[in-house]
Amino acid sequence: MHLLIAAVGRLKQGPERELAALYRKRAEATGRPLGLRDVEIVEIRESRAQNAERRRVEESIAIASLIPERAIVIILDEHGKSLDSPALATLLRTWRAEDRPAACFVIGGADGLAPSLSERANLKLAFGAATWPHQLVRVMLLEQLYRAATILAGHPYHRA
């Protein structure tokens, strides 16, 4: 199963980008033998539209065009469901067993996502009740994907 992260905005050079690259590399290496191939990150250009609704629509259209048919869509949303790491690992295992071609994780822009894309979500996922900067959300997501792969592989990284 292909893992895709569609994120509005770009990670600039710096510690967040370096940490994201590290966890992406680890997630790919650990996940590959488990059938979790590739961790692709597609950065969507932020809309320059004058109003928030138009920005949400433009960014959501760009994201929707990337989502493969039959893919699981997971939207990162501060009002979403909080899962512990083993629960996320279990979901990845289930989706892989269902022979889903991809799990697409969506990190929207500052104005959020259009309702049409939000309604496509199989899961709305939150990293707690706090609002996080998009750069950190990407790093946290990549770390959780790596952690989920280590849980599935029986690796001692996750000690619960």
ABEGO torsion letter per residue (X at the ends): XBBBBBBBEBBBBEAAAAAAAAAAAAAAAAAAAAGBBEBBBBBBBBBABABAAAAAAAAAAAAAAABBBGBBBBBBBAABBBBBAAAAAAAAAAAAAAGBABBBBBBBBAAEBBAAAAAABABBBBBEABBBBAAAAAAAAAAAAAAAAAAAAGBAABBX
